[in-house]
Amino acid sequence: MSPQQMAVAEAAKFVEKLNDIIIFPLIALLSAVAFLIFLYGCAQYFMNATNETARQEGVKHITFGIIGLVIMISAYAILSIFVATFALDLQLECARDPNFSPACATAFTIP
């Protein structure tokens, strides 16, 4: 195995571990937090139907939860557009699973 192939393999392992350990769990965690804030705001709004200040607090939580979900969906869409625009689909799949395709052996080489 040449030094360049070893470097490519190490880069692929790093990206895969980064995705598995940090990025995907962080996205899931932030999505769950935004959804829970939304649900908490809904519960607060309906349970305090007679208290106007508590209802306003519920509306704030609902709004922040929706804003958080919209931001995460937008970020995902922007990343998807970026990947599609620059044709990085193969590189991403090879970073996730180096045995995805025989083309993964040359996916990270610069022409």
Secondary structure by P-SEA (a helix, b strand, c coil): ccaaaaaaaaaaaaaaaaaaccaaaaaaaaaaaaaaaaaaaaaaaaaacccaaaaaaaaaaaaaaaaaaaaaaaaaaaaaaaaaaacaaaaaaaaaccccccccccccccc
